[in-house]
Amino acid sequence: MAHRATPGRDRLLAPAGILEFSDDLRSADVGPLQDFLAARLGEIARAQPEGTDARWAAEHLAHTIAAACRDLDDALVSWEIELTEGDIHRPGLVQDLRQSLAAGWNRLAGTAQRFAGHPDHLARWRPLRYLSIGHAEFVEQGLGDETDAGILHCADPDHDG
């Protein structure tokens, strides 16, 4: 894909003030979360005696989380290219990438939730339910409203009978 100048590129690639959808994730969102998780998991690892299974498990988890952060950051670089130069609605690999961003973020945010009481924890580090506003509207429409408990009913009264 040829790199070309995109008007508003900096604005488009800036982290969202309020993170509502996984489509709003940017590479810059990962670093602070990675640093936070590394610090918390490092504290846990250091609290375990040297040479114990608990120490190994805590250190291994820290390395696994760091790798997951790097993987998400790499995927977000690809996503940013799609945002500026591609078509984010193209079926196939772009949608696989799009969905992997949500899954990767949600795993890391879920881990950070364990430390939600820590003073350095940011409220934006939470799982994201939807990819975009369009995805949210589609899912919510499919779930129905609260009065039908999520069961869709056809507007045609003769539909069922």
Stockholm file with secondary structure:
# STOCKHOLM 1.0

chainA/1-161         MAHRATPGRDRLLAPAGILEFSDDLRSADVGPLQDFLAARLGEIARAQPEGTDARWAAEHLAHTIAAACRDLDDALVSWEIELTEGDIHRPGLVQDLRQSLAAGWNRLAGTAQRFAGHPDHLARWRPLRYLSIGHAEFVEQGLGDETDAGILHCADPDHDG
#=GR chainA/1-161 SS CCCCCCTTHHHHHSCCSSCCSGGGCCHHHHHHHHHHHHHHHHHHHHTSCTTSHHHHHHHHHHHHHHHHHHHHHHHHHHHHHHHHHSCTTCSSHHHHHHHHHHHHHHHHHHHHHTTTTSTTCCTTCSCCCCSSHHHHHHHHHHHCCGGGTTCCCCSCTTTTC
#=GC SS_cons         CCCCCCTTHHHHHSCCSSCCSGGGCCHHHHHHHHHHHHHHHHHHHHTSCTTSHHHHHHHHHHHHHHHHHHHHHHHHHHHHHHHHHSCTTCSSHHHHHHHHHHHHHHHHHHHHHTTTTSTTCCTTCSCCCCSSHHHHHHHHHHHCCGGGTTCCCCSCTTTTC
//
